[in-house]
Amino acid sequence: MPETGLRQQDGWTAGRIGCAIALGLAAVVAMRGAWLDILHIAWVDEESSQVWLVVPIIVLLLAVRRKALRETLPASSYLGTALAAAGWALSSYGYFSAIQSFWHLGAVMLLAGAVWTVLGNRVMWVALPAALVALFFVPVPGRIRMEIALPLQQATAYAAEAVLVTLGQDAERTGMMLSFNGRPVVRIDEACNGMRMVFALLLVCYAFAMVNPLRPALRLVVIAFSPALALICNIIRVVPTALVYAYADEGTGDMVHDLSGWAMVFLAYGFLAVLFRVLEWAEVPVYQSDLDAAAPVKSAGPALDTTTQGAPTA
């Protein structure tokens, strides 16, 4: 795609890289109120904790595409400038209209547009899988979170009770409360409703799908599987957490509850890795290279018999 507007420069020069960093920092400083609010929400609200995963996953995806990025020449583009202007307008509108998600999203758009202006369309296209992760900087509005949390916490409560009873525990569910021996232990809708893992595990599934050279259809399947994976991981988390609350002191239960949430991120990635190893062992074509290897080779035409061509006739 041809670059539009601004003057092109040659290659990945120190000046261009420095300009991209400087404009990015300027965009963050210009919207520092929105960025500080994002960090504050991520710090005090565990249901927005996916914000802490955004930068590591962006770095990971850029590292995977480093060869393609090196081979792509940057060139300035007005499209980035237009995105930055739209981000500024959206953030300002969100601030003065008290629409928090617009305020935050506009700040992210301004940052992306500033970098895009310097690096250009080709570089941003190569880096698009990483750039899309920046959308997870925006904390999810409470109304949307509640629409997701209600069915998730109900399913978790039912499943956790069934698992605990199967393990021989005297567990009973009353609404969203799990009780042991008639003593309330864990309230699912407050302590372990799994919302903190929904978007974190969506990020994990997205990272897994983009880091590995999977077939395009399987990438979509992995990303779509993230809500089910979040439910499975939350059940795995709730069962031992409830047992600790039942048989240990509350401080130990709180510690297990907090640590197990982050442990589920690594568990989910490991689960996907093992699943695809099993599929590969079963000779299921999961990688794009598997399809390329299985594709029939087209013949260039009938082969000539060089042993007789041009031979003298009797």
C-alpha positions as CSV (number, residue, x, y, z in Angstrom):
1,M,0.0,0.0,0.0
2,P,1.6,3.4,-0.9
3,E,2.3,5.8,1.9
4,T,0.2,8.9,1.8
5,G,1.1,12.5,2.4
6,L,4.3,13.2,4.3
7,R,7.8,13.0,3.0
8,Q,9.4,9.5,3.0
9,Q,12.7,8.8,4.6
10,D,15.0,5.8,4.1
11,G,15.1,2.9,6.5
12,W,15.2,2.4,10.2
13,T,17.4,5.4,11.1
14,A,18.1,6.4,14.7
15,G,16.4,9.7,14.0
16,R,13.1,8.0,12.9
17,I,13.1,5.6,15.9
18,G,13.8,8.5,18.2
19,C,11.0,10.6,16.6
20,A,8.5,7.7,17.1
21,I,9.5,7.4,20.7
22,A,9.3,11.1,21.3
23,L,5.9,11.5,19.7
24,G,4.6,8.5,21.6
25,L,5.8,9.9,24.9
26,A,4.3,13.3,24.0
27,A,1.0,11.6,23.3
28,V,1.1,9.9,26.7
29,V,2.0,13.2,28.5
30,A,-0.8,15.1,26.6
31,M,-3.3,12.5,27.9
32,R,-1.6,11.8,31.2
33,G,-4.9,12.2,33.1
34,A,-6.5,9.4,31.2
35,W,-3.4,7.1,31.4
36,L,-3.1,7.7,35.2
37,D,-6.8,6.9,35.5
38,I,-6.3,3.6,33.6
39,L,-3.4,2.7,35.9
40,H,-5.4,3.6,39.0
41,I,-8.3,1.4,37.9
42,A,-6.0,-1.5,37.1
43,W,-4.4,-1.1,40.5
44,V,-7.5,-1.0,42.7
45,D,-9.9,-3.1,40.6
46,E,-8.8,-6.7,40.0
47,E,-11.4,-7.1,37.3
48,S,-9.3,-4.7,35.1
49,S,-6.0,-6.5,35.9
50,Q,-5.6,-7.4,32.2
51,V,-4.1,-4.0,31.7
52,W,-0.9,-5.2,33.3
53,L,-0.6,-7.9,30.5
54,V,-0.9,-5.5,27.6
55,V,2.7,-4.3,27.4
56,P,4.4,-7.7,27.8
57,I,2.1,-9.2,25.1
58,I,2.8,-6.3,22.7
59,V,6.5,-6.8,23.2
60,L,6.2,-10.6,22.7
61,L,4.2,-10.1,19.4
62,L,6.6,-7.5,18.1
63,A,9.6,-9.8,18.9
64,V,7.9,-12.7,17.0
65,R,7.6,-10.3,14.0
66,R,11.0,-8.7,14.3
67,K,12.4,-10.1,11.0
68,A,9.4,-8.8,9.0
69,L,9.6,-5.5,10.8
70,R,13.3,-5.2,9.9
71,E,12.5,-5.9,6.2
72,T,9.7,-3.3,6.1
73,L,10.8,0.2,5.4
74,P,9.1,2.9,7.5
75,A,7.7,6.0,5.9
76,S,5.6,8.8,7.4
77,S,1.8,8.8,6.8
78,Y,-1.0,11.2,7.2
79,L,-3.3,8.3,8.2
80,G,-1.6,8.2,11.6
81,T,-2.1,11.9,12.0
82,A,-5.8,11.5,11.2
83,L,-6.0,8.7,13.8
84,A,-4.2,10.9,16.4
85,A,-6.6,13.8,15.7
86,A,-9.6,11.5,16.1
87,G,-8.2,10.1,19.3
88,W,-7.8,13.6,20.7
89,A,-11.3,14.6,19.8
90,L,-12.8,11.3,21.2
91,S,-10.9,11.6,24.5
92,S,-11.9,15.3,24.9
93,Y,-15.5,14.4,24.2
94,G,-15.4,11.6,26.7
95,Y,-13.8,13.8,29.4
96,F,-16.3,16.6,29.1
97,S,-19.3,14.2,28.7
98,A,-18.2,12.0,31.6
99,I,-17.9,8.9,29.3
100,Q,-14.9,7.1,30.8
101,S,-14.4,4.5,28.1
102,F,-14.3,7.3,25.4
103,W,-11.8,9.2,27.5
104,H,-9.5,6.2,27.8
105,L,-10.0,4.9,24.2
106,G,-9.1,8.3,22.8
107,A,-5.9,8.4,24.7
108,V,-4.9,5.0,23.3
109,M,-5.8,6.1,19.7
110,L,-3.7,9.3,20.1
111,L,-0.7,7.2,21.1
112,A,-1.2,4.7,18.2
113,G,-1.7,7.6,15.8
114,A,1.5,9.4,16.9
115,V,3.6,6.2,16.3
116,W,1.8,5.5,13.0
117,T,2.5,9.0,11.7
118,V,6.3,8.4,12.0
119,L,6.5,4.7,11.0
120,G,3.8,4.6,8.3
121,N,1.3,2.2,6.9
122,R,3.5,-0.8,5.9
123,V,5.1,-1.0,9.4
124,M,1.7,-0.7,11.1
125,W,0.2,-3.4,9.0
126,V,3.0,-5.8,9.9
127,A,2.6,-4.8,13.6
128,L,-1.2,-4.9,13.5
129,P,-1.6,-8.0,15.7
130,A,0.5,-6.3,18.4
131,A,-1.2,-2.9,17.9
132,L,-4.7,-4.4,18.5
133,V,-3.6,-5.5,21.9
134,A,-3.4,-1.9,23.0
135,L,-7.3,-1.8,23.0
136,F,-7.1,-3.8,26.2
137,F,-5.6,-0.8,27.9
138,V,-9.2,0.5,28.1
139,P,-11.0,-0.9,31.2
140,V,-14.3,-2.5,30.4
141,P,-17.3,-0.5,31.4
142,G,-19.2,-1.8,34.5
143,R,-22.5,-2.5,32.6
144,I,-20.7,-4.8,30.1
145,R,-18.7,-6.5,32.9
146,M,-22.0,-7.3,34.7
147,E,-23.5,-8.8,31.6
148,I,-20.6,-11.2,31.4
149,A,-20.1,-11.8,35.2
150,L,-23.7,-12.9,36.0
151,P,-23.8,-16.1,33.8
152,L,-20.1,-16.8,34.6
153,Q,-20.6,-16.7,38.4
154,Q,-23.7,-18.8,38.2
155,A,-21.9,-21.5,36.1
156,T,-18.9,-21.4,38.5
157,A,-21.0,-21.8,41.6
158,Y,-22.9,-24.8,40.2
159,A,-19.7,-26.5,38.9
160,A,-17.7,-25.8,42.0
161,E,-20.4,-27.3,44.2
162,A,-20.5,-30.4,42.0
163,V,-16.7,-30.9,42.1
164,L,-16.5,-30.4,45.8
165,V,-19.3,-32.9,46.5
166,T,-17.6,-35.4,44.1
167,L,-14.4,-35.0,46.2
168,G,-16.4,-36.0,49.3
169,Q,-16.7,-32.6,50.8
170,D,-19.7,-31.5,52.8
171,A,-20.3,-28.5,50.5
172,E,-23.5,-26.8,49.9
173,R,-24.4,-23.9,47.6
174,T,-27.0,-21.3,48.6
175,G,-27.3,-18.8,45.8
176,M,-23.8,-17.7,45.1
177,M,-22.5,-18.8,48.5
178,L,-20.5,-22.0,49.1
179,S,-20.7,-23.4,52.6
180,F,-18.8,-26.2,54.4
181,N,-20.5,-28.0,57.3
182,G,-23.1,-25.3,57.4
183,R,-20.5,-22.5,57.6
184,P,-20.4,-19.9,54.7
185,V,-16.9,-19.9,53.2
186,V,-16.8,-18.3,49.7
187,R,-19.2,-15.9,48.0
188,I,-18.7,-16.4,44.3
189,D,-20.0,-13.1,43.1
190,E,-17.6,-11.2,45.3
191,A,-14.4,-13.2,45.6
192,C,-14.2,-15.5,42.6
193,N,-16.7,-14.6,39.9
194,G,-13.9,-15.0,37.3
195,M,-14.3,-11.6,35.6
196,R,-10.6,-10.9,36.3
197,M,-9.8,-13.8,34.1
198,V,-12.2,-13.3,31.2
199,F,-10.2,-10.5,29.5
200,A,-6.8,-11.7,30.8
201,L,-7.4,-15.1,29.3
202,L,-8.8,-13.6,26.1
203,L,-5.4,-11.8,25.8
204,V,-3.6,-15.1,26.5
205,C,-5.6,-16.9,23.8
206,Y,-5.0,-14.1,21.4
207,A,-1.2,-14.1,22.1
208,F,-1.0,-17.9,21.7
209,A,-2.9,-17.7,18.4
210,M,-0.7,-15.0,17.0
211,V,2.7,-16.3,18.3
212,N,2.2,-19.7,16.8
213,P,1.9,-20.2,13.0
214,L,-1.6,-21.7,13.3
215,R,-4.0,-22.1,10.5
216,P,-6.2,-19.0,10.2
217,A,-9.4,-20.9,11.1
218,L,-7.7,-22.4,14.2
219,R,-6.6,-18.9,15.3
220,L,-10.2,-17.8,15.4
221,V,-11.2,-21.0,17.2
222,V,-8.6,-20.4,19.9
223,I,-9.7,-16.8,20.5
224,A,-13.4,-17.8,20.5
225,F,-12.5,-20.6,23.1
226,S,-11.3,-18.0,25.6
227,P,-14.6,-17.6,27.5
228,A,-14.9,-21.4,28.0
229,L,-11.2,-21.5,29.0
230,A,-11.9,-18.7,31.6
231,L,-14.8,-20.7,33.1
232,I,-12.6,-23.9,33.3
233,C,-9.7,-22.1,34.9
234,N,-12.1,-20.3,37.3
235,I,-13.5,-23.6,38.5
236,I,-10.0,-24.9,39.0
237,R,-9.2,-21.8,41.0
238,V,-12.4,-21.8,43.1
239,V,-12.2,-25.4,44.3
240,P,-8.8,-25.2,46.1
241,T,-9.5,-21.7,47.2
242,A,-12.8,-22.8,48.9
243,L,-10.9,-25.7,50.6
244,V,-8.3,-23.3,52.0
245,Y,-10.9,-21.0,53.3
246,A,-12.7,-23.9,54.9
247,Y,-9.7,-25.5,56.6
248,A,-7.3,-22.7,57.1
249,D,-7.4,-19.1,58.4
250,E,-8.8,-16.3,56.4
251,G,-5.4,-14.7,55.7
252,T,-4.1,-17.8,54.1
253,G,-7.3,-18.1,52.0
254,D,-6.9,-14.5,50.9
255,M,-3.3,-15.1,49.8
256,V,-4.3,-18.3,47.8
257,H,-7.2,-16.4,46.3
258,D,-4.9,-13.6,45.0
259,L,-2.1,-15.7,43.8
260,S,-4.3,-18.3,42.1
261,G,-5.8,-15.7,39.9
262,W,-2.4,-14.9,38.2
263,A,-1.5,-18.6,38.2
264,M,-4.4,-19.3,36.0
265,V,-2.8,-17.1,33.2
266,F,0.1,-19.5,33.0
267,L,-2.1,-22.5,33.4
268,A,-4.3,-21.4,30.5
269,Y,-1.3,-20.9,28.2
270,G,0.1,-24.3,29.2
271,F,-3.2,-25.9,28.6
272,L,-3.3,-24.6,25.0
273,A,0.3,-25.6,24.4
274,V,-0.4,-29.2,25.6
275,L,-3.6,-29.4,23.6
276,F,-1.9,-28.4,20.4
277,R,0.9,-30.9,21.1
278,V,-1.7,-33.6,21.4
279,L,-3.3,-32.5,18.2
280,E,0.0,-32.5,16.4
281,W,0.8,-36.0,17.8
282,A,-2.5,-37.1,16.4
283,E,-1.5,-35.8,13.0
284,V,-4.2,-33.2,13.0
285,P,-3.0,-30.3,10.7
286,V,-2.9,-27.4,13.1
287,Y,-0.1,-25.3,11.6
288,Q,-0.2,-23.5,8.3
289,S,3.0,-25.4,7.3
290,D,1.0,-28.6,7.6
291,L,-1.4,-27.5,4.9
292,D,1.4,-26.2,2.7
293,A,3.2,-29.5,2.9
294,A,0.0,-31.5,2.1
295,A,-0.9,-29.4,-0.9
296,P,-0.4,-31.2,-4.2
297,V,2.5,-29.9,-6.3
298,K,1.3,-28.7,-9.7
299,S,3.0,-30.2,-12.7
300,A,4.6,-27.8,-15.1
301,G,3.5,-30.0,-18.0
302,P,4.4,-33.4,-19.5
303,A,8.0,-34.4,-19.1
304,L,10.1,-34.8,-22.2
305,D,11.8,-38.1,-22.9
306,T,15.3,-36.7,-23.3
307,T,16.8,-40.2,-24.0
308,T,15.2,-40.4,-27.4
309,Q,14.8,-36.8,-28.4
310,G,17.0,-35.9,-31.3
311,A,18.3,-39.5,-31.7
312,P,19.1,-40.5,-35.3
313,T,16.4,-42.6,-37.0
314,A,17.2,-45.9,-38.7
